[in-house]
Amino acid sequence: MQAVYELAPVIGDVISAHCRSTSAREQFLRACLSGQWEEVRSMVDGMLAEPWVLRGYQEMRLREFLELLPCCTGGPRARAGGVT
């Protein structure tokens, strides 16, 4: 989980770069801190749905981040403190 929290600001910056003049970065970071992993995954998947707008290593970073997320299918929403 430590890696998720370390990468979250970087991913937030990627999202912010493509969603200018919105609160997308803050929403993303809030979702990470509160353990709303479905929301986090949805935001990252949304960025990956349009890979042609990503630059440099952004796509790789987003995919790397998705691999670090706790599994969130088939059950109630995971809480930040309850997932390791």
Secondary structure as UniProt FT lines:
FT   HELIX           2..18
FT   TURN            20..21
FT   HELIX           24..33
FT   TURN            34..35
FT   HELIX           37..48
FT   HELIX           51..53
FT   TURN            56..57
FT   HELIX           58..68
FT   HELIX           80..82
//
